[in-house]
Amino acid sequence: MKKILGVILLILSSHSVSFAQSSDIVISGEWARPVLIAGRPGGAFFTIENKGDQADRLVSAEANIAQRTEIHDHIMTDGVMRMVQMEEGLEIPAGGTVELKPGSFHIMMFETDNKYGPGETIDLKLNFENAGTIEKTLEIKARQPE
């Protein structure tokens, strides 16, 4: 009986820790670029603030409009700027902020199912190593908000 009670308490405490950590991650300023032709890639952008005292990591993302979604960065190689997938994810330092914006970190959505224009929305799930999944709805905008 004590063993069962211990297991139940362990399960409940792990869920409350996960919930507390997810409140440390704040997503703001979310938006996405238009997808002008179905099947073409799209980009999603936002700011991630980590109010916690432990670093976290954005490990993956999922979009309701895409078959495949990746975390990307731009790097300069031999004088040429190119995009690269961040296979290890994107670290969000404790007490820090990371901005996903054009020409820098961003979410790429591949094999989109339709075209999407300004004013429409997409659903994005952001999966963090510690904070778990955070779901956001992003508005499609013709240009980067100021």
C-alpha positions as CSV (number, residue, x, y, z in Angstrom):
1,M,0.0,0.0,0.0
2,K,2.8,2.4,0.9
3,K,4.5,1.6,-2.4
4,I,1.4,2.4,-4.4
5,L,0.9,5.6,-2.5
6,G,4.5,6.6,-3.1
7,V,4.1,5.9,-6.9
8,I,0.9,8.0,-7.0
9,L,2.6,10.9,-5.2
10,L,5.6,10.7,-7.5
11,I,3.4,10.9,-10.6
12,L,1.4,13.8,-9.2
13,S,4.5,15.8,-8.2
14,S,6.1,15.3,-11.6
15,H,3.0,16.8,-13.3
16,S,3.0,19.8,-11.0
17,V,6.7,20.4,-11.7
18,S,6.0,20.3,-15.4
19,F,3.1,22.7,-15.1
20,A,5.2,25.1,-13.0
21,Q,8.0,25.1,-15.6
22,S,5.6,25.7,-18.5
23,S,4.5,28.9,-16.9
24,D,8.2,30.1,-17.0
25,I,8.1,30.1,-20.8
26,V,6.3,33.1,-22.4
27,I,5.6,33.3,-26.1
28,S,4.8,36.8,-27.6
29,G,4.8,38.7,-30.8
30,E,3.9,35.6,-32.8
31,W,3.2,35.9,-36.6
32,A,3.8,34.0,-39.8
33,R,4.6,34.9,-43.4
34,P,2.0,34.2,-46.2
35,V,2.2,31.0,-48.1
36,L,1.4,32.1,-51.7
37,I,1.4,28.7,-53.3
38,A,0.2,25.4,-51.7
39,G,3.1,23.1,-51.0
40,R,5.7,25.9,-50.7
41,P,7.4,26.5,-47.3
42,G,6.3,29.1,-44.8
43,G,8.0,30.8,-41.9
44,A,6.9,31.5,-38.3
45,F,8.3,34.0,-35.9
46,F,7.9,35.0,-32.3
47,T,9.8,35.9,-29.1
48,I,10.5,33.3,-26.3
49,E,11.1,34.6,-22.8
50,N,12.3,32.2,-20.1
51,K,11.3,33.6,-16.7
52,G,12.7,30.6,-14.9
53,D,16.0,29.9,-13.3
54,Q,16.8,27.0,-15.5
55,A,17.6,27.0,-19.2
56,D,15.1,25.3,-21.5
57,R,15.2,24.1,-25.1
58,L,12.7,24.4,-27.9
59,V,13.2,20.9,-29.3
60,S,10.5,20.8,-32.0
61,A,7.4,22.4,-33.5
62,E,4.3,21.2,-35.3
63,A,2.0,23.3,-37.5
64,N,-1.5,22.4,-38.6
65,I,-0.7,23.5,-42.2
66,A,2.5,21.5,-42.7
67,Q,3.6,17.9,-43.1
68,R,7.1,18.8,-41.7
69,T,8.2,21.6,-39.4
70,E,11.8,22.4,-38.4
71,I,13.7,24.9,-36.3
72,H,16.1,26.9,-38.4
73,D,18.9,29.4,-38.2
74,H,20.9,31.4,-40.8
75,I,24.6,31.0,-41.0
76,M,27.3,32.6,-43.2
77,T,29.5,30.1,-45.0
78,D,32.2,31.3,-47.4
79,G,30.4,34.6,-47.8
80,V,27.0,33.0,-48.5
81,M,24.1,33.1,-46.1
82,R,22.2,29.9,-45.9
83,M,19.5,28.3,-43.7
84,V,20.4,25.3,-41.5
85,Q,18.2,23.0,-39.4
86,M,18.9,23.2,-35.7
87,E,18.7,19.4,-35.0
88,E,19.5,19.9,-31.3
89,G,16.9,22.5,-30.9
90,L,17.2,26.1,-29.7
91,E,18.4,26.8,-26.1
92,I,16.4,29.4,-24.2
93,P,18.7,30.6,-21.4
94,A,17.4,31.0,-17.8
95,G,16.1,34.5,-17.4
96,G,16.8,35.2,-21.1
97,T,14.9,36.0,-24.2
98,V,15.4,34.6,-27.7
99,E,13.8,36.3,-30.8
100,L,12.8,34.2,-33.8
101,K,12.8,36.7,-36.7
102,P,13.5,36.8,-40.5
103,G,17.2,36.4,-41.2
104,S,17.8,34.7,-37.8
105,F,16.2,31.8,-35.8
106,H,12.8,30.8,-37.2
107,I,10.3,28.0,-37.7
108,M,10.1,26.5,-41.2
109,M,6.9,24.8,-42.3
110,F,7.3,22.5,-45.2
111,E,4.8,20.8,-47.6
112,T,2.0,23.1,-46.7
113,D,-1.5,21.9,-47.4
114,N,-2.9,25.1,-48.9
115,K,-2.1,28.8,-49.6
116,Y,-2.5,31.2,-46.7
117,G,-2.8,35.0,-46.8
118,P,-2.8,38.0,-44.5
119,G,-5.4,37.8,-41.8
120,E,-5.7,34.0,-41.8
121,T,-4.3,32.0,-38.9
122,I,-2.3,28.8,-38.3
123,D,-2.0,26.7,-35.2
124,L,1.5,26.0,-33.9
125,K,2.6,23.6,-31.2
126,L,6.0,24.4,-29.6
127,N,7.6,21.5,-27.8
128,F,10.1,22.4,-25.0
129,E,12.5,20.0,-23.2
130,N,11.3,21.0,-19.8
131,A,8.2,23.2,-20.2
132,G,6.3,20.7,-22.4
133,T,4.0,21.8,-25.2
134,I,2.8,25.3,-25.7
135,E,0.1,25.9,-28.3
136,K,-0.2,29.3,-30.1
137,T,-2.3,30.6,-33.0
138,L,-0.3,32.8,-35.3
139,E,-1.8,35.4,-37.6
140,I,-0.5,35.6,-41.2
141,K,1.0,39.0,-41.9
142,A,2.2,40.5,-45.1
143,R,5.2,42.1,-43.4
144,Q,7.0,41.9,-40.1
145,P,5.2,43.7,-37.3
146,E,7.1,46.7,-35.8
